[in-house]
Amino acid sequence: MSDQVHVLDHPLARVLVTQLRDQDTPSDRFRVAMQRLAALLFMDASRHIQTQSISVQTPITSTQGDKLARPVVLVPVLRAGLGLVDGILHLVPDAVVAHIGIARDEATAKPHSYYAKLPSLLSNADVFLLDPMLATGGSAIEAARQLKEAGTKSLRLVGVVACPQGIDAFCQAHPDVPLHTAAVDSHLNDRSYIVPGLGDAGDRYFGT
């Protein structure tokens, strides 16, 4: 597999992915598992971000510490990407949350962009595109294109489950964007759903 693709190899991640796959997992437990997995994925995806040294006073003495050198921007692809936001915000509560709305045409499986609300600081930020399911790759490819067009220079894609077709399409379209996922599944079915997958992440997260 390409060095561009990073699969989270951790026992807790495998347990959480299994909970997400299980069709008997109710929405409340699905949400918790998604948020916990999002935190693990972000920890892995954020290893590259830079810090700067600061001086702090402990109860005993002064010492050197670190703070983030650049803003962090989270960009969920609506709506399923929203399921990854809360788990990450526990780690970076001052992150900026932008939004990109892309709907998949169920007949053609092609992406349709309908909304974008992006901050002006993208060019000087570490930007994380959040899209739980990388199936055909169409939505993530279009969202990454919009972010680059808006000035993003440091961009990573964070998802939960991917398949080879989506990975190949995304890596071909954006060879400079690292891709972080918790699992790579076997293929797409005739409805362009990932197999074995976990169903529609947005429907299961929001109980619809």
N, C-alpha and C positions, 0 to 999 in steps of 0.2 A: 504494500500500500504506500501511496505517496507520503513523503515527509510532511506534506501540507496538512495531512489528516492526523488528528490526535484522538485516540480512543481511550477514554478514562478507564484504566485497569485498577479497580479498587473493589474489595468485597462489599462495602456498603453501597457502592454504585450498582453492583449487580443485584443486590437485594432490592433496592428501590426500583430498578427497571422491571424486575419481576412483579412487584406490586402494581406497577403501572400497566403491565401487560394483562394482568388477571382481569377478566371480564366481570368478576364478582366483587372487585374493589369498588366501593361506593364513592360518590363524588367527594365527600369530605376527606376520606383517606387518600383518594387520588390527589387532591390538592396538596395535602401534607407531603406526600411522597414526591410530588413534582417540585415543591419548594425546597425540600431538603436536597434533592438531586441537583437542582439549579445552583445551590450554594457550593456543592462539591465541584461541579463543572466550572463554575466561575473561579474557584480557587486554582484550578488547573490552568484555565485560560488566561488568568491574570498574572502568571509568573513573570511575564516579560515587562510589566509596567515599571516605570522608573520611580524612585523615591529621592527625596532630598534630605540632607541631614539638618536636624534642628536641635537646639539645646533645651532641655527640660529640667525642672527641679523636682526631684523625688523627695519623700519625707526625710531622707538621709543626706543627700548631696545632689549636686548638679551632674547631669550626664548627657550624652548625645543619643538622639533617637532619630526616627524617620517620619516623614509625612509624604503623601503622594505628590509627585512633582507636577502632575497634570490632572485636569478634570477627567472624571469617568462619565461616559454617556452610555446609557442602556437604550437600545432601540428594539422593542418588541414588534414583530410583525403581527398586526391584529388579525384575529383576536387571540389565537392560541399562544402566541408569544407572551401575552400578559401573564400566563401561568408561571413563567420563569422569573418575573420581576421581583416579587416579594421576597423570595428566598435570597436573592442577590442583594437587595436593599438592606437586609440585616447585616451584611458585611460592609457595604459602602452606602450608608444612609444619606450621604450628601451627593450621591450620583444624580446627574440630570437624566430624566426619563423622556425620551422622544418617542414618536409613534409613526409607523408606516402601515397603511391599510392596503392589503392586497387580497383579493378574493380569487379563488380558483374556479374557473368555468368547469362545471362538472361534466359537461359534454366533451370538451376538448382538453381538459386538464391544463389549460394555459392560464397564466396569471393576469389579473385585471387590477390595476392600481387605482384606488379611489380616494386615498387620503394620505397626507404627509404633514407632520408638524415637527420641524427640525430646528435645533438651536443654531445660533450663529458661531458658536465656539468649536465646531467640529474639527477644524483644521489644527487646533491645538489641544486635542483631547484624545484619550484612549477610548475607542468606540467599540461596543460589543453588540452585534446584531443577534437578536434572540428569536429563533424559529425552531420549535420543538421537533418537527418532522421534516426531514430532508428527503422528499419522495422523488418527484421529477426534478426538483431543484429550481423550478421556475420562479417561485416566490422569493426565495433567497437570492437568486441571481438578480432579479429586478430590484430588490431592496438594496443590495450592495451597490448596484449601479447608481441608484438615486443618492446614496450616501457619498459615494466618490464624487459624483457631480456636484454635490453640495460642499465639497472641500475636504472630506475625510481623508486622512493620510495613514492613521493607525487603526486598522479594522480587523476584527476577528468575529467569526460566526460561531455561536454556541447553540447546540441543539441536544436532543435526547436520543433520537433514533434516526439513523440514516440508512440508505440502501446504495448499492454500487452505481445504479443509474444516476441518482441525484448527486452523488459524490463526483462522478466523472463529469457531469454537466457543469457543476459549480466550479470544480477545479480548472476546467477548460476556460470558463468565462472569467474567472477571477483567480488566476494562479498565484497572486500575491497575498491572498487572504487565507490565513490559517483557519482550519475547521476543527471544532471540538465537539465530540459526541460521546455518548455513553454506550452506544451499541451500533454495530453495522449488521443489518439484517440481509436476507438473501436476495429479495427481488420485489418487484411491483406486480400486483394482480391486474386484471383487465379493467379495473376502475381506478388504477393508479394509486392504490393504497399499498403501504409497505407491509410485506409479509415476513415474519409473523406480526410485526408491528404491535400497536396497542390501540388500534381504532382511531377515531377522530379525537385528537387531544383536546381541542377546544370544547367539543360537546361533553366530553367526560369531565373536564375540569369545571365547567360552568353548569353542569347538570342539565343540559338541554338535549 
